[in-house]
Amino acid sequence: MSAIISVSPKFRPVLDPEFLPASLWNRAYRALAHIGESDPLAIALERSDGGVSVFRTAILPHDGDNIAVNQRYTERLLKYLLWQKGGYRITIAGEPRIAEYLRGVYSPEGARAFDYRFMGERVYGRPMTIENVAYDVCPEEHESAAPLGRHLDGCRIGFDLGASDRKCAAVIDGKVVFSDEVAWNPAVQSDPQYHYDGVHDSLRRAAAHLPRVDAIGGSAAGVYVANEVRVGSLYRAVPQDKFDTRIRRLFFDLQTAWNGIRSMW
């Protein structure tokens, strides 16, 4: 059976009448694969902490007109999974020609060179690879989870780093005793010391309202792996060499300055 996918959205945006939501196209593709012959396919994404996410699906027999739609489906699917789950080692379990195609697309010279470099080198610090195995030996899923929150006891500091201000609060047994917002402009600051001093200042402001500090938690936009800064718009002006030596371990340096206090950045 050759793939013929025709989708007619119920609503068409006036400014872009040809727009087709990916969800509708995917739904039509999967329905076609379901009613006709199909082959199982799985995509496994491994991260640097040993976590593995696996997405199982089915594709049309990979020949004739089906090749183009299979390639479109799997390329879009892999991109979505990379940005939903993350990963640097990709395993395609099933059709080897799909793995070969994706390996070319997600490469330094491929159409998805940005995703290749971002997820591989920038986020996980190693080249992205795409491997192929038979479907029945697909890597096992291994998702890790850590309980967050629900701890209100003691003297705690929480902060949030925004593009225009730093928010910080101090609590004692769950009761807010101090809350503060300080304007700053980190995106144009090339000196890592500016970032360190800014966060350190907010922590000091909050700590002044506590008899002691038991724990510190923080949040900021970007990608953080095991508390290391990998990518962040707040640090876009910092040269790469200074980013690697000063920003990447920024929150570990702050933890040291605060006597190794328990933290979750």
Phi, psi and omega in degrees: 000128177271144185282126170231108183248118179233123183234131178238098180300144178293324180241132178241125180296137184298319184282344180211073186296342180269000181297134179232113178301136181301326182299323180290318179296317180297320180297318180293320178297313183293325177295320178295318179293330183286320186276342180247195176291143179210161179238138180290147178214143176226146176239119179251134180239119181257138179251170187290343179271007182090355178290143180227127174252139181233129176243122181253138182208198177214147178237161176290156176309130192275073176206163178057222181293343180292334185302312183296317181287326175298317179296317179297314182298311185286327179293315178294322180295315180297318179300316179299314182294325178299318184274343175274315187253325187084158178158152178240336176249113183254131177241122175264113180261108183138219185311113182295332180289334174292316178299318180296318179296312182295327178296325177284323180289316179264078182210169181303331181255000186276175182296335179251041179300324179299311180297321179302311183285320183296306183287325181280286188289314187283314184276313186253357173068028179201157182297142173286136177235149176235116183247169182226135174222168175293153185301321185283358174240030176301139177306147179284144177289138179216090180261136178252151180220148178228131179292133180237149176078193179068009178249107183244357184283153174083194184253115189231152176238135174233141180221159176223128182260111178255176182286336183243341177206162175253127176256141181211145180217152176238138180229149174236114183050041175089353180262128181287124178248351180200139176214137189211148171230130181236126179290141172205173183221071188290333188296339181253006183265118182270347182270117180303334181297329178301316181291315179299311183297323181296311180295317180300320179297316179297320179296320179296320179300316180289318183297334180296345182255011181237148175288338177197171177237118181265329183201153178228135176227147182212165177218153177199151178292146178131195179243123181234126180241119182053042178072004175269141175282121177254317179213137177196131181294337178298335187249021188295336181272352182281126178302151186301321182295321178286328175300314183294324186267335186240321185276320184307319181255025184307313187281339171289322176297319177294321178299319177297318180297334179257035172060036176068027184299151176303137184209156172216103184270000000 
